[in-house]
């Protein structure tokens, strides 16, 4: 019986190690998926919105200059666009901080609830 008990013990230890390794891999895959989504989808979307606003500012400025109208920082159109860009940059900064926090998370210790 000692041989069977020893085999059973080794098998249980092996399965436990395999289960823990699978949990760690799943945790890391989920973590990388969250980071990828935030980087590739959320930040990219905000950057596209910023580019659109920059383009609007450029078109507006061009039209004003070609019409011999002065363009200043006090122009309502420009102020509104600058405010939008500032908000988008803050959103990107917040997402980057969230990504940094995600990158530093550790998998739960084995035996704890996930």
Biopython code that builds the backbone (N, CA, C, O; Angstrom):
import numpy as np
from Bio.PDB.StructureBuilder import StructureBuilder

atoms = [
    (1, "UNK", "N", (0.790, -1.206, 0.000)),
    (1, "UNK", "CA", (0.000, 0.000, 0.000)),
    (1, "UNK", "C", (0.835, 1.275, 0.000)),
    (1, "UNK", "O", (0.390, 2.285, -0.545)),
    (2, "UNK", "N", (2.039, 1.266, 0.596)),
    (2, "UNK", "CA", (2.816, 2.507, 0.595)),
    (2, "UNK", "C", (3.099, 3.011, -0.826)),
    (2, "UNK", "O", (3.129, 4.224, -1.037)),
    (3, "UNK", "N", (3.306, 2.131, -1.796)),
    (3, "UNK", "CA", (3.572, 2.540, -3.167)),
    (3, "UNK", "C", (2.351, 3.244, -3.759)),
    (3, "UNK", "O", (2.484, 4.270, -4.426)),
    (4, "UNK", "N", (1.183, 2.701, -3.516)),
    (4, "UNK", "CA", (-0.052, 3.313, -4.026)),
    (4, "UNK", "C", (-0.267, 4.663, -3.354)),
    (4, "UNK", "O", (-0.643, 5.634, -4.011)),
    (5, "UNK", "N", (-0.030, 4.727, -2.049)),
    (5, "UNK", "CA", (-0.188, 5.993, -1.340)),
    (5, "UNK", "C", (0.797, 7.040, -1.862)),
    (5, "UNK", "O", (0.452, 8.211, -2.022)),
    (6, "UNK", "N", (2.022, 6.598, -2.124)),
    (6, "UNK", "CA", (3.047, 7.506, -2.642)),
    (6, "UNK", "C", (2.664, 8.002, -4.036)),
    (6, "UNK", "O", (2.807, 9.187, -4.335)),
    (7, "UNK", "N", (2.176, 7.095, -4.891)),
    (7, "UNK", "CA", (1.715, 7.483, -6.226)),
    (7, "UNK", "C", (0.554, 8.462, -6.145)),
    (7, "UNK", "O", (0.513, 9.455, -6.871)),
    (8, "UNK", "N", (-0.378, 8.176, -5.265)),
    (8, "UNK", "CA", (-1.542, 9.052, -5.091)),
    (8, "UNK", "C", (-1.088, 10.440, -4.636)),
    (8, "UNK", "O", (-1.575, 11.450, -5.143)),
    (9, "UNK", "N", (-0.165, 10.490, -3.690)),
    (9, "UNK", "CA", (0.339, 11.755, -3.177)),
    (9, "UNK", "C", (1.047, 12.546, -4.282)),
    (9, "UNK", "O", (0.815, 13.746, -4.433)),
    (10, "UNK", "N", (1.898, 11.885, -5.042)),
    (10, "UNK", "CA", (2.630, 12.549, -6.135)),
    (10, "UNK", "C", (1.669, 13.038, -7.214)),
    (10, "UNK", "O", (1.847, 14.123, -7.769)),
    (11, "UNK", "N", (0.657, 12.238, -7.506)),
    (11, "UNK", "CA", (-0.341, 12.618, -8.507)),
    (11, "UNK", "C", (-1.106, 13.853, -8.045)),
    (11, "UNK", "O", (-1.320, 14.778, -8.829)),
    (12, "UNK", "N", (-1.515, 13.875, -6.790)),
    (12, "UNK", "CA", (-2.244, 15.021, -6.247)),
    (12, "UNK", "C", (-1.373, 16.272, -6.267)),
    (12, "UNK", "O", (-1.843, 17.359, -6.602)),
    (13, "UNK", "N", (-0.098, 16.112, -5.906)),
    (13, "UNK", "CA", (0.828, 17.248, -5.937)),
    (13, "UNK", "C", (0.995, 17.758, -7.369)),
    (13, "UNK", "O", (1.007, 18.967, -7.603)),
    (14, "UNK", "N", (1.120, 16.856, -8.301)),
    (14, "UNK", "CA", (1.266, 17.227, -9.710)),
    (14, "UNK", "C", (0.029, 17.942, -10.228)),
    (14, "UNK", "O", (0.136, 18.940, -10.940)),
    (15, "UNK", "N", (-1.140, 17.434, -9.873)),
    (15, "UNK", "CA", (-2.380, 18.084, -10.299)),
    (15, "UNK", "C", (-2.531, 19.462, -9.672)),
    (15, "UNK", "O", (-2.997, 20.398, -10.321)),
    (16, "UNK", "N", (-2.136, 19.584, -8.408)),
    (16, "UNK", "CA", (-2.205, 20.877, -7.727)),
    (16, "UNK", "C", (-1.291, 21.877, -8.428)),
    (16, "UNK", "O", (-1.691, 23.014, -8.679)),
    (17, "UNK", "N", (-0.090, 21.468, -8.740)),
    (17, "UNK", "CA", (0.859, 22.337, -9.434)),
    (17, "UNK", "C", (0.332, 22.716, -10.811)),
    (17, "UNK", "O", (0.432, 23.874, -11.215)),
    (18, "UNK", "N", (-0.216, 21.773, -11.517)),
    (18, "UNK", "CA", (-0.786, 22.026, -12.834)),
    (18, "UNK", "C", (-1.938, 23.018, -12.738)),
    (18, "UNK", "O", (-2.026, 23.942, -13.547)),
    (19, "UNK", "N", (-2.814, 22.838, -11.767)),
    (19, "UNK", "CA", (-3.956, 23.732, -11.564)),
    (19, "UNK", "C", (-3.470, 25.153, -11.248)),
    (19, "UNK", "O", (-3.992, 26.125, -11.796)),
    (20, "UNK", "N", (-2.474, 25.271, -10.366)),
    (20, "UNK", "CA", (-1.934, 26.581, -10.004)),
    (20, "UNK", "C", (-1.295, 27.271, -11.200)),
    (20, "UNK", "O", (-1.466, 28.473, -11.404)),
    (21, "UNK", "N", (-0.563, 26.502, -11.979)),
    (21, "UNK", "CA", (0.072, 27.051, -13.170)),
    (21, "UNK", "C", (-0.983, 27.525, -14.171)),
    (21, "UNK", "O", (-0.843, 28.597, -14.761)),
    (22, "UNK", "N", (-2.016, 26.744, -14.360)),
    (22, "UNK", "CA", (-3.099, 27.134, -15.266)),
    (22, "UNK", "C", (-3.791, 28.404, -14.772)),
    (22, "UNK", "O", (-4.143, 29.266, -15.577)),
    (23, "UNK", "N", (-3.986, 28.526, -13.469)),
    (23, "UNK", "CA", (-4.603, 29.732, -12.912)),
    (23, "UNK", "C", (-3.711, 30.951, -13.139)),
    (23, "UNK", "O", (-4.201, 32.025, -13.487)),
    (24, "UNK", "N", (-2.414, 30.786, -12.943)),
    (24, "UNK", "CA", (-1.477, 31.888, -13.169)),
    (24, "UNK", "C", (-1.484, 32.315, -14.638)),
    (24, "UNK", "O", (-1.479, 33.506, -14.946)),
    (25, "UNK", "N", (-1.496, 31.348, -15.523)),
    (25, "UNK", "CA", (-1.524, 31.654, -16.960)),
    (25, "UNK", "C", (-2.822, 32.379, -17.311)),
    (25, "UNK", "O", (-2.799, 33.373, -18.037)),
    (26, "UNK", "N", (-3.933, 31.896, -16.809)),
    (26, "UNK", "CA", (-5.227, 32.535, -17.079)),
    (26, "UNK", "C", (-5.237, 33.969, -16.558)),
    (26, "UNK", "O", (-5.736, 34.871, -17.231)),
    (27, "UNK", "N", (-4.690, 34.180, -15.365)),
    (27, "UNK", "CA", (-4.628, 35.518, -14.787)),
    (27, "UNK", "C", (-3.821, 36.446, -15.685)),
    (27, "UNK", "O", (-4.249, 37.564, -15.973)),
    (28, "UNK", "N", (-2.649, 35.982, -16.130)),
    (28, "UNK", "CA", (-1.782, 36.812, -16.961)),
    (28, "UNK", "C", (-2.384, 37.082, -18.341)),
    (28, "UNK", "O", (-2.220, 38.173, -18.884)),
    (29, "UNK", "N", (-3.065, 36.117, -18.896)),
    (29, "UNK", "CA", (-3.719, 36.316, -20.196)),
    (29, "UNK", "C", (-4.826, 37.355, -20.055)),
    (29, "UNK", "O", (-4.965, 38.239, -20.901)),
    (30, "UNK", "N", (-5.607, 37.249, -18.996)),
    (30, "UNK", "CA", (-6.689, 38.216, -18.761)),
    (30, "UNK", "C", (-6.105, 39.620, -18.549)),
    (30, "UNK", "O", (-6.637, 40.604, -19.064)),
    (31, "UNK", "N", (-5.025, 39.700, -17.799)),
    (31, "UNK", "CA", (-4.368, 40.984, -17.537)),
    (31, "UNK", "C", (-3.886, 41.607, -18.850)),
    (31, "UNK", "O", (-4.102, 42.795, -19.086)),
    (32, "UNK", "N", (-3.238, 40.817, -19.697)),
    (32, "UNK", "CA", (-2.744, 41.332, -20.972)),
    (32, "UNK", "C", (-3.897, 41.730, -21.904)),
    (32, "UNK", "O", (-3.775, 42.688, -22.668)),
    (33, "UNK", "N", (-4.998, 41.005, -21.841)),
    (33, "UNK", "CA", (-6.164, 41.356, -22.657)),
    (33, "UNK", "C", (-6.727, 42.708, -22.234)),
    (33, "UNK", "O", (-7.086, 43.526, -23.081)),
    (34, "UNK", "N", (-6.805, 42.945, -20.923)),
    (34, "UNK", "CA", (-7.297, 44.232, -20.432)),
    (34, "UNK", "C", (-6.376, 45.362, -20.877)),
    (34, "UNK", "O", (-6.837, 46.411, -21.327)),
    (35, "UNK", "N", (-5.080, 45.139, -20.749)),
    (35, "UNK", "CA", (-4.114, 46.162, -21.153)),
    (35, "UNK", "C", (-4.227, 46.425, -22.655)),
    (35, "UNK", "O", (-4.233, 47.576, -23.090)),
    (36, "UNK", "N", (-4.315, 45.367, -23.430)),
    (36, "UNK", "CA", (-4.429, 45.509, -24.884)),
    (36, "UNK", "C", (-5.669, 46.277, -25.283)),
    (36, "UNK", "O", (-5.620, 47.136, -26.162)),
    (37, "UNK", "N", (-6.772, 45.972, -24.644)),
    (37, "UNK", "CA", (-8.029, 46.673, -24.951)),
    (37, "UNK", "C", (-7.896, 48.150, -24.631)),
    (37, "UNK", "O", (-8.273, 49.004, -25.434)),
    (38, "UNK", "N", (-7.366, 48.446, -23.472)),
    (38, "UNK", "CA", (-7.244, 49.850, -23.070)),
    (38, "UNK", "C", (-6.293, 50.606, -23.996)),
    (38, "UNK", "O", (-6.540, 51.760, -24.347)),
    (39, "UNK", "N", (-5.192, 49.935, -24.391)),
    (39, "UNK", "CA", (-4.217, 50.607, -25.249)),
    (39, "UNK", "C", (-4.707, 50.708, -26.691)),
    (39, "UNK", "O", (-4.730, 51.787, -27.282)),
    (40, "UNK", "N", (-5.089, 49.582, -27.231)),
    (40, "UNK", "CA", (-5.361, 49.528, -28.663)),
    (40, "UNK", "C", (-6.734, 50.062, -29.038)),
    (40, "UNK", "O", (-6.932, 50.535, -30.157)),
    (41, "UNK", "N", (-7.663, 49.992, -28.129)),
    (41, "UNK", "CA", (-9.011, 50.439, -28.469)),
    (41, "UNK", "C", (-9.323, 51.789, -27.838)),
    (41, "UNK", "O", (-9.657, 52.743, -28.540)),
    (42, "UNK", "N", (-9.215, 51.870, -26.527)),
    (42, "UNK", "CA", (-9.652, 53.067, -25.831)),
    (42, "UNK", "C", (-8.740, 54.270, -26.089)),
    (42, "UNK", "O", (-9.219, 55.351, -26.432)),
    (43, "UNK", "N", (-7.446, 54.084, -25.927)),
    (43, "UNK", "CA", (-6.528, 55.201, -26.163)),
    (43, "UNK", "C", (-6.517, 55.579, -27.637)),
    (43, "UNK", "O", (-6.513, 56.764, -27.971)),
    (44, "UNK", "N", (-6.512, 54.608, -28.505)),
    (44, "UNK", "CA", (-6.504, 54.907, -29.947)),
    (44, "UNK", "C", (-7.749, 55.691, -30.343)),
    (44, "UNK", "O", (-7.672, 56.596, -31.174)),
    (45, "UNK", "N", (-8.874, 55.358, -29.766)),
    (45, "UNK", "CA", (-10.121, 56.084, -30.060)),
    (45, "UNK", "C", (-10.000, 57.545, -29.631)),
    (45, "UNK", "O", (-10.389, 58.448, -30.373)),
    (46, "UNK", "N", (-9.467, 57.773, -28.447)),
    (46, "UNK", "CA", (-9.298, 59.136, -27.959)),
    (46, "UNK", "C", (-8.302, 59.907, -28.816)),
    (46, "UNK", "O", (-8.489, 61.095, -29.077)),
    (47, "UNK", "N", (-7.249, 59.234, -29.251)),
    (47, "UNK", "CA", (-6.263, 59.891, -30.116)),
    (47, "UNK", "C", (-6.871, 60.265, -31.465)),
    (47, "UNK", "O", (-6.554, 61.317, -32.019)),
    (48, "UNK", "N", (-7.739, 59.409, -31.992)),
    (48, "UNK", "CA", (-8.427, 59.745, -33.249)),
    (48, "UNK", "C", (-9.336, 60.954, -33.058)),
    (48, "UNK", "O", (-9.418, 61.813, -33.937)),
    (49, "UNK", "N", (-10.016, 61.029, -31.919)),
    (49, "UNK", "CA", (-10.862, 62.184, -31.625)),
    (49, "UNK", "C", (-10.014, 63.453, -31.560)),
    (49, "UNK", "O", (-10.417, 64.501, -32.064)),
    (50, "UNK", "N", (-8.842, 63.353, -30.939)),
    (50, "UNK", "CA", (-7.949, 64.517, -30.867)),
    (50, "UNK", "C", (-7.496, 64.939, -32.259)),
    (50, "UNK", "O", (-7.463, 66.131, -32.563)),
    (51, "UNK", "N", (-7.151, 63.986, -33.096)),
    (51, "UNK", "CA", (-6.720, 64.314, -34.455)),
    (51, "UNK", "C", (-7.841, 65.020, -35.233)),
    (51, "UNK", "O", (-7.588, 65.942, -36.008)),
    (52, "UNK", "N", (-9.059, 64.579, -35.016)),
    (52, "UNK", "CA", (-10.207, 65.218, -35.672)),
    (52, "UNK", "C", (-10.328, 66.672, -35.223)),
    (52, "UNK", "O", (-10.579, 67.563, -36.034)),
    (53, "UNK", "N", (-10.147, 66.902, -33.931)),
    (53, "UNK", "CA", (-10.236, 68.265, -33.409)),
    (53, "UNK", "C", (-9.094, 69.127, -33.942)),
    (53, "UNK", "O", (-9.305, 70.281, -34.313)),
    (54, "UNK", "N", (-7.887, 68.567, -33.979)),
    (54, "UNK", "CA", (-6.759, 69.310, -34.558)),
    (54, "UNK", "C", (-7.067, 69.691, -36.014)),
    (54, "UNK", "O", (-6.767, 70.799, -36.457)),
    (55, "UNK", "N", (-7.657, 68.771, -36.725)),
    (55, "UNK", "CA", (-8.014, 69.037, -38.118)),
    (55, "UNK", "C", (-9.056, 70.157, -38.205)),
    (55, "UNK", "O", (-8.962, 71.033, -39.065)),
    (56, "UNK", "N", (-10.040, 70.124, -37.316)),
    (56, "UNK", "CA", (-11.057, 71.183, -37.294)),
    (56, "UNK", "C", (-10.422, 72.545, -37.020)),
    (56, "UNK", "O", (-10.786, 73.544, -37.640)),
    (57, "UNK", "N", (-9.473, 72.577, -36.088)),
    (57, "UNK", "CA", (-8.780, 73.830, -35.774)),
    (57, "UNK", "C", (-8.015, 74.323, -37.000)),
    (57, "UNK", "O", (-8.038, 75.510, -37.324)),
    (58, "UNK", "N", (-7.343, 73.399, -37.673)),
    (58, "UNK", "CA", (-6.592, 73.769, -38.870)),
    (58, "UNK", "C", (-7.488, 74.315, -39.968)),
    (58, "UNK", "O", (-7.165, 75.332, -40.582)),
    (59, "UNK", "N", (-8.605, 73.657, -40.223)),
    (59, "UNK", "CA", (-9.541, 74.126, -41.255)),
    (59, "UNK", "C", (-10.105, 75.494, -40.882)),
    (59, "UNK", "O", (-10.193, 76.392, -41.718)),
    (60, "UNK", "N", (-10.481, 75.636, -39.621)),
    (60, "UNK", "CA", (-11.034, 76.907, -39.157)),
    (60, "UNK", "C", (-10.011, 78.025, -39.306)),
    (60, "UNK", "O", (-10.328, 79.107, -39.800)),
    (61, "UNK", "N", (-8.783, 77.754, -38.875)),
    (61, "UNK", "CA", (-7.722, 78.756, -38.957)),
    (61, "UNK", "C", (-7.449, 79.130, -40.406)),
    (61, "UNK", "O", (-7.281, 80.306, -40.727)),
    (62, "UNK", "N", (-7.406, 78.149, -41.263)),
    (62, "UNK", "CA", (-7.194, 78.408, -42.689)),
    (62, "UNK", "C", (-8.291, 79.314, -43.240)),
    (62, "UNK", "O", (-8.002, 80.300, -43.918)),
    (63, "UNK", "N", (-9.532, 78.987, -42.955)),
    (63, "UNK", "CA", (-10.665, 79.784, -43.448)),
    (63, "UNK", "C", (-10.610, 81.217, -42.914)),
    (63, "UNK", "O", (-10.880, 82.172, -43.642)),
    (64, "UNK", "N", (-10.259, 81.350, -41.648)),
    (64, "UNK", "CA", (-10.183, 82.683, -41.062)),
    (64, "UNK", "C", (-9.066, 83.500, -41.704)),
    (64, "UNK", "O", (-9.260, 84.671, -42.032)),
    (65, "UNK", "N", (-7.898, 82.886, -41.884)),
    (65, "UNK", "CA", (-6.779, 83.608, -42.491)),
    (65, "UNK", "C", (-7.058, 83.971, -43.942)),
    (65, "UNK", "O", (-6.754, 85.082, -44.376)),
    (66, "UNK", "N", (-7.632, 83.043, -44.689)),
    (66, "UNK", "CA", (-7.902, 83.346, -46.102)),
    (66, "UNK", "C", (-9.011, 84.370, -46.257)),
    (66, "UNK", "O", (-9.150, 84.974, -47.320)),
    (67, "UNK", "N", (-9.794, 84.572, -45.223)),
    (67, "UNK", "CA", (-10.848, 85.589, -45.245)),
    (67, "UNK", "C", (-10.382, 86.871, -44.558)),
    (67, "UNK", "O", (-11.165, 87.795, -44.338)),
    (68, "UNK", "N", (-9.091, 86.909, -44.224)),
    (68, "UNK", "CA", (-8.499, 88.074, -43.555)),
    (68, "UNK", "C", (-9.167, 88.409, -42.230)),
    (68, "UNK", "O", (-9.284, 89.579, -41.865)),
    (69, "UNK", "N", (-9.596, 87.398, -41.524)),
    (69, "UNK", "CA", (-10.152, 87.595, -40.179)),
    (69, "UNK", "C", (-9.095, 87.134, -39.176)),
    (69, "UNK", "O", (-8.454, 86.104, -39.383)),
    (70, "UNK", "N", (-8.911, 87.876, -38.110)),
    (70, "UNK", "CA", (-7.897, 87.490, -37.131)),
    (70, "UNK", "C", (-8.338, 86.264, -36.318)),
    (70, "UNK", "O", (-9.518, 86.083, -36.018)),
    (71, "UNK", "N", (-7.364, 85.444, -35.978)),
    (71, "UNK", "CA", (-7.626, 84.274, -35.140)),
    (71, "UNK", "C", (-6.843, 84.498, -33.843)),
    (71, "UNK", "O", (-5.639, 84.756, -33.860)),
    (72, "UNK", "N", (-7.560, 84.394, -32.719)),
    (72, "UNK", "CA", (-6.903, 84.569, -31.425)),
    (72, "UNK", "C", (-7.291, 83.423, -30.500)),
    (72, "UNK", "O", (-8.209, 82.652, -30.782)),
    (73, "UNK", "N", (-6.579, 83.336, -29.406)),
    (73, "UNK", "CA", (-6.860, 82.310, -28.403)),
    (73, "UNK", "C", (-8.222, 82.547, -27.759)),
    (73, "UNK", "O", (-8.807, 81.626, -27.187)),
    (74, "UNK", "N", (-8.725, 83.763, -27.848)),
    (74, "UNK", "CA", (-10.019, 84.101, -27.247)),
    (74, "UNK", "C", (-11.199, 83.745, -28.139)),
    (74, "UNK", "O", (-12.351, 83.901, -27.735)),
    (75, "UNK", "N", (-10.927, 83.277, -29.326)),
    (75, "UNK", "CA", (-11.988, 82.851, -30.248)),
    (75, "UNK", "C", (-12.747, 81.688, -29.609)),
    (75, "UNK", "O", (-12.132, 80.714, -29.173)),
    (76, "UNK", "N", (-14.058, 81.779, -29.550)),
    (76, "UNK", "CA", (-14.890, 80.750, -28.901)),
    (76, "UNK", "C", (-14.665, 79.370, -29.515)),
    (76, "UNK", "O", (-14.594, 78.376, -28.792)),
    (77, "UNK", "N", (-14.553, 79.303, -30.836)),
    (77, "UNK", "CA", (-14.340, 78.031, -31.518)),
    (77, "UNK", "C", (-13.031, 77.393, -31.047)),
    (77, "UNK", "O", (-12.981, 76.207, -30.720)),
    (78, "UNK", "N", (-11.982, 78.202, -31.022)),
    (78, "UNK", "CA", (-10.666, 77.708, -30.609)),
    (78, "UNK", "C", (-10.686, 77.305, -29.134)),
    (78, "UNK", "O", (-10.179, 76.239, -28.782)),
    (79, "UNK", "N", (-11.258, 78.132, -28.278)),
    (79, "UNK", "CA", (-11.332, 77.821, -26.843)),
    (79, "UNK", "C", (-12.034, 76.494, -26.596)),
    (79, "UNK", "O", (-11.584, 75.677, -25.792)),
    (80, "UNK", "N", (-13.133, 76.293, -27.293)),
    (80, "UNK", "CA", (-13.905, 75.047, -27.125)),
    (80, "UNK", "C", (-13.073, 73.839, -27.540)),
    (80, "UNK", "O", (-13.086, 72.816, -26.856)),
    (81, "UNK", "N", (-12.353, 73.946, -28.647)),
    (81, "UNK", "CA", (-11.537, 72.830, -29.126)),
    (81, "UNK", "C", (-10.355, 72.557, -28.193)),
    (81, "UNK", "O", (-10.000, 71.403, -27.953)),
    (82, "UNK", "N", (-9.752, 73.623, -27.671)),
    (82, "UNK", "CA", (-8.645, 73.448, -26.730)),
    (82, "UNK", "C", (-9.139, 72.740, -25.476)),
    (82, "UNK", "O", (-8.462, 71.859, -24.947)),
    (83, "UNK", "N", (-10.313, 73.125, -25.004)),
    (83, "UNK", "CA", (-10.892, 72.476, -23.824)),
    (83, "UNK", "C", (-11.129, 70.986, -24.099)),
    (83, "UNK", "O", (-10.854, 70.144, -23.245)),
    (84, "UNK", "N", (-11.637, 70.667, -25.284)),
    (84, "UNK", "CA", (-11.887, 69.266, -25.647)),
    (84, "UNK", "C", (-10.586, 68.467, -25.695)),
    (84, "UNK", "O", (-10.527, 67.340, -25.203)),
    (85, "UNK", "N", (-9.554, 69.047, -26.284)),
    (85, "UNK", "CA", (-8.265, 68.358, -26.376)),
    (85, "UNK", "C", (-7.693, 68.128, -24.977)),
    (85, "UNK", "O", (-7.167, 67.052, -24.692)),
    (86, "UNK", "N", (-7.793, 69.117, -24.117)),
    (86, "UNK", "CA", (-7.296, 68.982, -22.749)),
    (86, "UNK", "C", (-8.022, 67.849, -22.022)),
    (86, "UNK", "O", (-7.395, 67.064, -21.311)),
    (87, "UNK", "N", (-9.327, 67.765, -22.199)),
    (87, "UNK", "CA", (-10.109, 66.692, -21.570)),
    (87, "UNK", "C", (-9.697, 65.327, -22.113)),
    (87, "UNK", "O", (-9.562, 64.372, -21.348)),
    (88, "UNK", "N", (-9.498, 65.230, -23.415)),
    (88, "UNK", "CA", (-9.083, 63.964, -24.015)),
    (88, "UNK", "C", (-7.702, 63.537, -23.515)),
    (88, "UNK", "O", (-7.470, 62.355, -23.260)),
    (89, "UNK", "N", (-6.789, 64.496, -23.376)),
    (89, "UNK", "CA", (-5.460, 64.180, -22.860)),
    (89, "UNK", "C", (-5.540, 63.680, -21.420)),
    (89, "UNK", "O", (-4.796, 62.779, -21.033)),
    (90, "UNK", "N", (-6.432, 64.255, -20.634)),
    (90, "UNK", "CA", (-6.624, 63.797, -19.250)),
    (90, "UNK", "C", (-7.176, 62.369, -19.230)),
    (90, "UNK", "O", (-6.749, 61.543, -18.424)),
    (91, "UNK", "N", (-8.117, 62.091, -20.113)),
    (91, "UNK", "CA", (-8.668, 60.734, -20.206)),
    (91, "UNK", "C", (-7.575, 59.732, -20.564)),
    (91, "UNK", "O", (-7.510, 58.647, -19.986)),
    (92, "UNK", "N", (-6.725, 60.093, -21.508)),
    (92, "UNK", "CA", (-5.621, 59.214, -21.910)),
    (92, "UNK", "C", (-4.684, 58.998, -20.725)),
    (92, "UNK", "O", (-4.247, 57.874, -20.476)),
    (93, "UNK", "N", (-4.377, 60.062, -19.999)),
    (93, "UNK", "CA", (-3.503, 59.947, -18.835)),
    (93, "UNK", "C", (-4.124, 59.001, -17.799)),
    (93, "UNK", "O", (-3.425, 58.166, -17.226)),
    (94, "UNK", "N", (-5.432, 59.129, -17.559)),
    (94, "UNK", "CA", (-6.115, 58.246, -16.604)),
    (94, "UNK", "C", (-6.043, 56.788, -17.049)),
    (94, "UNK", "O", (-5.812, 55.896, -16.234)),
    (95, "UNK", "N", (-6.240, 56.552, -18.334)),
    (95, "UNK", "CA", (-6.168, 55.180, -18.857)),
    (95, "UNK", "C", (-4.749, 54.637, -18.710)),
    (95, "UNK", "O", (-4.562, 53.475, -18.348)),
    (96, "UNK", "N", (-3.754, 55.469, -18.989)),
    (96, "UNK", "CA", (-2.365, 55.021, -18.847)),
    (96, "UNK", "C", (-2.042, 54.676, -17.399)),
    (96, "UNK", "O", (-1.299, 53.729, -17.140)),
    (97, "UNK", "N", (-2.593, 55.434, -16.453)),
    (97, "UNK", "CA", (-2.401, 55.117, -15.027)),
    (97, "UNK", "C", (-3.088, 53.801, -14.674)),
    (97, "UNK", "O", (-2.563, 52.998, -13.903)),
    (98, "UNK", "N", (-4.274, 53.594, -15.252)),
    (98, "UNK", "CA", (-4.991, 52.329, -15.027)),
    (98, "UNK", "C", (-4.195, 51.158, -15.590)),
    (98, "UNK", "O", (-4.105, 50.104, -14.960)),
    (99, "UNK", "N", (-3.621, 51.340, -16.770)),
    (99, "UNK", "CA", (-2.796, 50.294, -17.389)),
    (99, "UNK", "C", (-1.600, 49.983, -16.493)),
    (99, "UNK", "O", (-1.256, 48.819, -16.287)),
    (100, "UNK", "N", (-0.975, 51.026, -15.968)),
    (100, "UNK", "CA", (0.169, 50.825, -15.074)),
    (100, "UNK", "C", (-0.244, 50.027, -13.839)),
    (100, "UNK", "O", (0.489, 49.142, -13.398)),
    (101, "UNK", "N", (-1.412, 50.336, -13.282)),
    (101, "UNK", "CA", (-1.898, 49.598, -12.115)),
    (101, "UNK", "C", (-2.162, 48.134, -12.473)),
    (101, "UNK", "O", (-1.840, 47.236, -11.695)),
    (102, "UNK", "N", (-2.740, 47.898, -13.635)),
    (102, "UNK", "CA", (-3.021, 46.532, -14.079)),
    (102, "UNK", "C", (-1.707, 45.759, -14.247)),
    (102, "UNK", "O", (-1.605, 44.597, -13.853)),
    (103, "UNK", "N", (-0.704, 46.420, -14.835)),
    (103, "UNK", "CA", (0.576, 45.759, -15.068)),
    (103, "UNK", "C", (1.235, 45.322, -13.765)),
    (103, "UNK", "O", (1.995, 44.354, -13.749)),
    (104, "UNK", "N", (0.956, 46.016, -12.691)),
    (104, "UNK", "CA", (1.597, 45.706, -11.419)),
    (104, "UNK", "C", (0.766, 44.794, -10.525)),
    (104, "UNK", "O", (1.167, 44.501, -9.399)),
    (105, "UNK", "N", (-0.388, 44.341, -11.014)),
    (105, "UNK", "CA", (-1.179, 43.410, -10.210)),
    (105, "UNK", "C", (-0.522, 42.037, -10.237)),
    (105, "UNK", "O", (0.080, 41.629, -11.230)),
    (106, "UNK", "N", (-0.653, 41.363, -9.151)),
    (106, "UNK", "CA", (-0.091, 40.022, -9.012)),
    (106, "UNK", "C", (-1.247, 39.020, -8.954)),
    (106, "UNK", "O", (-2.337, 39.349, -8.485)),
    (107, "UNK", "N", (-1.003, 37.804, -9.430)),
    (107, "UNK", "CA", (-2.062, 36.805, -9.324)),
    (107, "UNK", "C", (-2.338, 36.497, -7.858)),
    (107, "UNK", "O", (-1.438, 36.604, -7.026)),
    (108, "UNK", "N", (-3.564, 36.117, -7.533)),
    (108, "UNK", "CA", (-3.867, 35.791, -6.146)),
    (108, "UNK", "C", (-3.032, 34.595, -5.712)),
    (108, "UNK", "O", (-2.698, 33.719, -6.509)),
    (109, "UNK", "N", (-2.709, 34.587, -4.430)),
    (109, "UNK", "CA", (-1.951, 33.448, -3.899)),
    (109, "UNK", "C", (-2.839, 32.223, -3.976)),
    (109, "UNK", "O", (-4.052, 32.304, -3.784)),
    (110, "UNK", "N", (-2.234, 31.111, -4.253)),
    (110, "UNK", "CA", (-3.002, 29.879, -4.425)),
    (110, "UNK", "C", (-3.644, 29.489, -3.106)),
    (110, "UNK", "O", (-3.033, 29.533, -2.038)),
    (111, "UNK", "N", (-4.896, 29.107, -3.233)),
    (111, "UNK", "CA", (-5.674, 28.736, -2.058)),
    (111, "UNK", "C", (-6.609, 29.850, -1.644)),
    (111, "UNK", "O", (-7.501, 29.635, -0.824)),
    (112, "UNK", "N", (-6.414, 31.090, -2.222)),
    (112, "UNK", "CA", (-7.296, 32.218, -1.949)),
    (112, "UNK", "C", (-8.366, 32.282, -3.018)),
    (112, "UNK", "O", (-8.206, 31.738, -4.110)),
    (113, "UNK", "N", (-9.453, 32.948, -2.695)),
    (113, "UNK", "CA", (-10.512, 33.172, -3.676)),
    (113, "UNK", "C", (-10.025, 34.192, -4.694)),
    (113, "UNK", "O", (-9.288, 35.117, -4.352)),
    (114, "UNK", "N", (-10.437, 34.023, -5.942)),
    (114, "UNK", "CA", (-10.066, 34.966, -6.994)),
    (114, "UNK", "C", (-11.117, 36.018, -7.155)),
    (114, "UNK", "O", (-10.978, 36.905, -7.998)),
]
sb = StructureBuilder()
sb.init_structure("model")
sb.init_model(0)
sb.init_chain("A")
sb.init_seg("    ")
for serial, (resi, resn, name, xyz) in enumerate(atoms, 1):
    if name == "N":
        sb.init_residue(resn, " ", resi, " ")
    sb.init_atom(name, np.array(xyz, "f"), 0.0, 1.0, " ", f" {name:<3s}", serial, name[0])
structure = sb.get_structure()
